[in-house]
Amino acid sequence: MRTLQGRRPVFWVALLLVALWPLLAHAQSSSSLERQVKAAYLYKFAGFVEWPEGSFARPDAPIVIGVAGADSLAEQLEQTVAGHTANGRALQVKRVKRGDSLAGIHILFIPAQDKGLAQDLLAASRGQPVLTVTDGDETFGMGGMINFVIADERLRFEVSLKHAAVARLKISARMLSAALRVQQVAG
């Protein structure tokens, strides 16, 4: 099993795909490439977030990445995390539907296309130690902590430290340095 610890570059796979986005876009559909890059980012985020005490049921419990309403992304993510660990923990993917409990989920991807689902999941995760990742400005504004954006024809991400602080999550400075934008906690 590979781990993220001891790796020099912050986001090997994700940054490589981001750098090659324009070249690879001609070789495969942009939605397929975007899905691969999102999966790589979700995998890498796991190694750069610190969850509060009690977030894991057992010392050997996996980091669970929930994916709501995006089955093709969940499939890609399952392939991406297979056999990998982050911070010494196995990685597991769980498909989340409206009404599912978020207990045991550490990272949750919420697509923007279903506003009702996004509202429900963001409300359910509020105050819980769940890193919420969105892909739309409106859903990000509703309480997402990380938001995927397209900038200069590349998939990038922005971070809301305010929402992460409410969930008692600490995001690594190395991850923040790779972000397109970081919304600081108002003080």
Summary of the structure (lengths in Angstrom):
residues: 187
radius of gyration: 15.3
end to end distance: 41.6
largest distance: 46.6
contacts: 570
relative contact order: 0.16
helix: 40%
strand: 25%
